Amino acid sequence: MLKWLKQYWHPQSITFWGGVFSLAVAFAQIAGFTHPAWGHLAQTITILTGGTVTASPAQLIATGLGLLGIRAKLGELQQLQQSQQQVPK
């Protein structure tokens, strides 16, 4: 199972971190961190979701998973290109 997850792990990619961050904000919204009692954390999440909390957690989760999936496919394409360059013609 770890091999399957390894294709999605690209911590040096901005796309990867965009997906992770989108998921983190979604789970923070689900947990209720946007309540005013949370102070600065609530303000930060509000700013990161566009100034208002109109981006639903479902939208953020879909976006995060999409970004992680795109990053995995880009990684596969890079590996394919590298393997084709190593093959002598």
N, C-alpha and C positions, 0 to 999 in steps of 0.2 A: 504494500500500500504506500510506503514511503516513496517508492520510485514514481508512482502515479502523481503524488503531490510535488515531487521535485521539479517537474516541468513547469509548475506555476511559481516557483520560488526564484525570483530575480531581484534581489534587494538593491542592485545597482541601477535599476531602471526607474525612471520617473513615472512611467505608466503603471508599474507595479505599485509604487507608493501612492499614486492617485487612487487606485482601486482599493488599497488597504485603508486609506484615509476616508474614502467614501463609505466603506463598510463601518468604520469606527464611528463616524458621525451618525450613521443610521441607527446603530445599536445604542448610541448615547441618547438619541431621540426616543427610541423605544423604552429605554430605562427611565425616561423622565428627566433627564438632565437639563432640559430646556425650561424647567420651572424657574421662576424668578428667584426662588430661595437659594439656588445654586450660584447666584452672583456672576462672577466673571466667566465661569465655564458656560453658563447659559448665554451670555452675551457673545462669546466666541462662537458657539455653535450657531447662533442666530446670524452672525456675520458670514460665517462660512457657508450657510445655506441660502445666501442671496439677500440678506437683510431682513427677511421675514422667514418664518418657519413654514414656508409653503411647499418645499421639497419634502414629499412624504418619505418615510423610511423605506417603503417598497421601491420607490424610484431610485433612492440612493443605493440600496442593495443591488438592484438590477444593474446600475451603472458600475458599481464596484466589481461585481462578478464579470461583467462584460470587459472591463479594462484588464482584469487578471487573465481572462481567456485570450484576449488579443495579445497580451504580452507573451503568453505561452506559445501561441502560434508564431509570433515573430522570432522567438527563440528557436523554434523548430526550423524555420526558414534559414536562419543564420547558420545553424549546424549543417543543414543540407548544402548551403553554398560553400561552406568550408570543406566539407567532404568532397564536393565536386572539384574544387580547386586542387585538392591533394592527389586526385586520380590522374596519372600521366596519360596523355593522349597519343 
